[in-house]
Amino acid sequence: MTVKSGSYCYDSFGEKTQVQEFERLYRQASTLLDTERQLWPGMGIITGQKVLDLGCGSGVITRELAKQVYPARAVGIDISKTLIDKGLLAYAESSQRTQKNVDFQQGSVYNLPFPDNSFDIVYARLLFQHLDAPLQALASALRVLKPGGKLFILDVDKSWSSLYPEPKSSMELDKAIIQKQLSQGGDPWVGRKLSYYLTSAGFESVETKVTLVDSNRLGMAHFFGMLAFGGSYQSEENKLAALQEKCRPDIQVLLDDPSAWAGFGLFVAVGHKTNRSM
């Protein structure tokens, strides 16, 4: 089976865009951290659970997971060595360089470089919307999970995203981003499909819930600070770059409008690996 790179390829960006995109990924993870961290005890992500974080990006969430499961280890994996190196450098320059139970390495979610039955928890946030072969990724995750282990996917569905008032420029940019994501093998509507994918891949006791992330809770500036404005989908292309610039002043108006509202549904899907002997 031939697997494409999917709709997100950090290493394809130019140097300037990489810097901006890393800052956005770091900001996005930090903004969503409280929302995610509140979910972890109910997920069973607790002391002693060894965790694998798929598509770890900036490493913010991996390090927080490591704190949650200490003294067990949290391992972050990402296809981009450049992105991992930037995350490690940012951490080395921070004032929090005390964790000993976290590791990062390069690797593909389609062929995870770990032995069978290695992890209690596999965690994937905002990754599956970019994958062109989700069932192959799930098969790989199932293999490295211990019997009785759990996979958690946190992702979005474009139909569960709202903005009001919505400028015409935002609608145009949104449409262009969707078209680009689809053309690169991504899926903006993956949220609704997660239960189906998990069941099809052989997971048991599959369940999906949705939690609201909105500007009332985060503040409109922080909400929009998470978004790529097309950056995740090759905004170095002239069309998307032009739409970005057209949209920016309209979004700035919304940031100053106390009546404006934006939100999206964060889908949280869980699947269990059978504990029975095969």
C-alpha positions in Angstrom: 0.0 0.0 0.0 1.4 3.4 -1.0 1.0 6.0 1.7 1.2 9.7 0.9 2.6 12.3 3.2 -0.9 13.5 4.1 -2.1 17.0 4.4 0.5 18.3 6.8 4.2 18.2 6.0 6.3 20.5 8.3 9.5 19.8 6.5 8.1 21.1 3.2 7.8 24.7 4.6 10.5 27.3 4.0 12.6 28.4 7.0 10.5 31.5 7.8 7.3 29.5 7.6 8.7 26.8 9.8 9.5 29.3 12.5 6.0 30.7 12.4 4.4 27.3 12.3 6.4 26.0 15.2 5.2 29.0 17.2 1.6 28.3 16.2 1.9 24.6 17.1 3.4 25.5 20.5 0.7 28.1 21.1 -2.1 25.7 20.0 -0.9 22.9 22.3 -0.5 25.4 25.2 -4.0 26.8 24.6 -5.7 23.4 24.5 -3.6 22.0 27.4 -6.1 22.7 30.2 -9.0 21.2 28.2 -7.0 18.0 27.5 -5.5 17.7 31.0 -9.0 17.8 32.5 -9.9 14.7 30.4 -6.8 12.6 31.3 -7.9 11.1 34.7 -11.2 10.0 33.2 -9.3 8.4 30.3 -7.2 6.4 32.7 -4.0 8.3 31.8 -2.7 8.1 35.4 0.5 7.4 37.3 2.3 4.3 36.0 0.8 4.2 32.5 3.4 4.2 29.7 2.2 6.6 26.9 3.0 7.0 23.2 2.1 10.4 21.8 1.6 10.2 18.0 2.4 13.2 15.9 3.9 14.9 18.9 4.7 18.2 17.1 6.2 20.8 19.5 6.3 18.2 22.3 4.2 20.3 24.7 1.6 17.7 25.2 4.1 14.8 25.4 5.9 16.5 28.3 2.6 17.1 30.1 1.7 13.5 29.6 5.0 12.5 31.1 4.1 14.5 34.3 0.8 12.8 34.4 2.1 9.2 34.2 5.4 9.7 36.2 7.4 7.6 36.9 6.3 5.7 33.8 7.6 7.1 30.5 5.9 9.2 27.8 7.3 8.9 24.3 6.6 11.4 21.5 7.0 10.4 17.9 6.8 12.6 14.8 7.6 12.1 11.1 9.6 15.4 11.2 13.0 15.3 12.8 13.2 19.1 12.2 10.1 19.6 14.3 11.3 17.3 17.1 14.7 19.1 17.2 13.0 22.5 17.4 10.8 21.2 20.3 13.8 19.9 22.2 15.6 23.2 21.7 12.7 25.2 22.9 12.5 22.9 26.0 16.2 23.1 26.6 16.0 26.9 26.6 13.0 26.9 29.0 13.1 26.9 32.8 11.4 23.5 33.0 14.3 21.2 32.1 13.8 18.7 34.8 11.9 15.8 33.3 13.7 12.5 33.0 10.7 10.3 31.9 10.1 11.7 28.4 11.6 10.7 25.1 11.2 11.9 21.5 12.1 10.2 18.3 11.4 10.4 14.6 9.2 7.8 13.0 6.1 7.1 11.0 2.7 6.5 12.5 2.2 3.9 9.8 5.1 1.8 10.9 5.8 2.6 14.5 9.4 1.7 15.5 8.5 -0.1 18.8 8.0 -3.7 19.8 4.6 -5.3 20.0 2.7 -4.7 23.3 4.9 -1.7 24.4 2.4 0.9 25.7 -0.6 1.2 28.0 -1.9 4.3 26.2 -1.5 5.6 22.7 -2.6 9.2 22.3 -3.2 11.1 19.0 -4.3 14.7 19.0 -5.2 16.6 15.8 -3.4 14.0 13.8 -6.0 11.9 12.0 -7.4 14.8 10.1 -4.1 14.8 8.2 -3.8 11.1 7.5 -4.5 9.6 4.1 -4.4 6.0 5.5 -6.1 6.1 8.9 -6.7 2.4 9.1 -3.0 1.6 8.5 -2.1 4.0 11.3 -4.6 2.4 13.6 -3.2 -1.1 12.8 0.2 0.1 13.8 -1.1 1.6 17.0 -3.0 -1.6 17.9 0.2 -3.6 17.5 2.2 -1.5 20.0 -0.5 -1.4 22.6 -0.5 -3.9 25.4 -3.5 -6.2 25.8 -6.1 -4.2 27.5 -4.4 -0.9 26.4 -6.3 2.1 25.1 -6.0 4.4 22.1 -7.3 7.9 22.4 -7.9 10.2 19.4 -8.7 13.8 19.8 -9.6 15.5 16.6 -12.1 17.8 14.9 -15.0 17.8 12.3 -15.5 20.8 10.1 -19.2 20.6 10.4 -18.8 21.1 14.2 -17.1 24.5 13.7 -18.8 27.9 13.9 -18.0 31.6 13.8 -20.4 34.5 14.0 -20.4 37.0 12.6 -18.3 35.3 9.8 -16.7 37.6 7.3 -16.9 36.7 3.6 -13.1 36.6 3.5 -13.1 34.0 6.3 -15.5 31.8 4.3 -13.3 32.1 1.2 -10.2 31.1 3.1 -12.0 28.3 4.9 -13.1 26.9 1.6 -9.7 27.1 0.1 -8.1 25.4 3.1 -10.6 22.5 2.9 -9.9 22.0 -0.8 -6.2 22.0 -0.2 -6.4 19.6 2.7 -8.5 17.2 0.6 -6.1 17.4 -2.3 -3.3 16.4 0.0 -5.0 13.4 1.5 -6.5 14.9 4.6 -10.0 14.8 5.9 -11.7 17.9 7.5 -14.6 15.7 8.6 -12.7 13.0 10.3 -14.3 13.5 13.7 -17.6 11.7 12.9 -15.7 8.8 11.4 -13.4 7.9 14.3 -15.7 5.3 15.9 -16.1 3.6 12.5 -12.4 3.6 11.9 -11.6 2.2 15.4 -14.1 -0.6 15.1 -12.9 -1.4 11.6 -9.3 -1.6 12.8 -10.2 -4.2 15.5 -10.6 -2.1 18.6 -13.2 -3.0 21.2 -15.5 -0.9 23.5 -15.3 2.0 21.1 -16.9 5.3 22.1 -16.8 8.9 20.9 -17.7 12.0 22.8 -17.5 15.7 21.9 -16.4 18.5 24.2 -16.9 22.2 23.2 -13.9 24.5 22.8 -15.0 28.1 22.3 -14.0 31.7 22.5 -16.0 32.3 25.7 -13.6 30.0 27.5 -10.4 30.8 25.7 -10.9 34.4 24.6 -11.2 35.2 20.9 -7.5 36.2 20.5 -6.3 32.9 22.0 -8.9 31.0 19.9 -7.7 32.4 16.7 -4.1 32.2 17.8 -4.4 28.4 17.5 -5.4 28.5 13.8 -3.1 28.3 10.9 -4.9 30.6 8.5 -3.8 28.1 5.9 -0.3 27.7 7.1 -0.7 24.0 7.6 -1.7 23.6 4.0 1.2 25.1 2.2 0.3 28.8 2.6 3.5 29.6 0.7 1.3 29.1 -2.4 0.2 32.5 -3.7 -3.6 31.8 -3.6 -3.7 30.8 0.0 -1.3 33.5 1.0 -3.4 36.2 -0.7 -6.6 34.9 1.0 -4.8 34.9 4.4 -3.8 38.6 4.0 -7.4 39.4 2.9 -8.8 37.7 6.0 -6.5 39.1 8.6 -8.0 42.6 9.0 -11.5 41.1 9.2 -10.5 38.7 11.9 -8.9 41.6 13.8 -12.3 43.3 13.8 -13.8 40.2 15.4 -11.1 40.2 18.1 -12.3 43.6 19.2 -16.0 42.7 19.0 -17.3 41.4 22.4 -20.4 40.0 20.8 -18.5 37.7 18.4 -18.3 34.0 19.1 -16.3 31.1 17.7 -16.2 27.4 18.7 -15.5 23.9 17.6 -16.3 20.4 18.8 -13.3 18.4 20.0 -14.0 14.8 19.3 -12.6 12.3 21.8 -12.6 8.7 20.6 -11.4 5.7 22.6 -10.8 2.1 21.6 -9.5 -0.8 23.7 -7.2 -3.6 22.6 -8.6 -6.9 23.5 -7.3 -8.5 26.7 -8.2 -12.0 25.4 -5.6 -14.5 24.2 -5.6 -14.6 20.4 
